[in-house]
């Protein structure tokens, strides 16, 4: 490659890291959002049951 192999393969490595990051990051964020929604639903159901017991 005329002495440029390091830069060519380095560019491939950087591109691969970026592509993998673009795949993994939304998956991780989705899991966090789902956990937060489940926690909110659970908290609201507990609050609702407590308010119904007081009546």
C-alpha positions in Angstrom: 0.0 0.0 0.0 2.9 2.3 -0.5 3.6 2.8 3.2 0.1 3.9 4.0 -1.2 0.6 5.4 -1.3 1.8 8.9 -3.5 4.8 8.0 -5.8 2.7 5.8 -6.3 0.0 8.4 -6.6 2.6 11.1 -9.3 4.3 9.2 -11.2 1.0 8.8 -10.8 0.4 12.6 -12.2 3.9 13.4 -15.1 3.4 11.0 -15.9 0.1 12.5 -15.9 1.5 16.0 -18.3 4.3 14.9 -20.6 1.9 13.2 -20.7 -0.4 16.3 -21.3 2.6 18.5 -24.2 3.6 16.4 -25.7 0.2 16.8 -25.0 -0.3 20.5 -25.9 3.1 21.9 -29.6 3.1 20.9 -30.0 -0.4 22.3 -28.6 0.7 25.7 -30.7 3.8 25.8 -33.8 1.9 24.9 -33.2 -0.5 27.9 -32.8 2.5 30.2 -36.0 4.1 29.0 -37.9 0.8 29.5 -36.6 0.4 33.0 -37.5 4.0 33.9 -41.1 3.5 32.5 -41.5 0.3 34.5 -40.3 2.0 37.6 -42.7 4.9 37.1 -45.7 2.6 36.5 -44.8 0.6 39.6 -44.5 3.8 41.7 -47.8 5.1 40.4 -49.6 1.9 41.1 -48.3 1.9 44.6 -49.4 5.5 45.1 -52.8 4.7 43.7 -53.3 1.7 46.0 -52.3 3.7 49.0 -54.7 6.5 48.1 -57.5 3.9 47.7 -56.8 2.3 51.1 -57.2 5.7 52.8 -60.8 6.1 51.6 
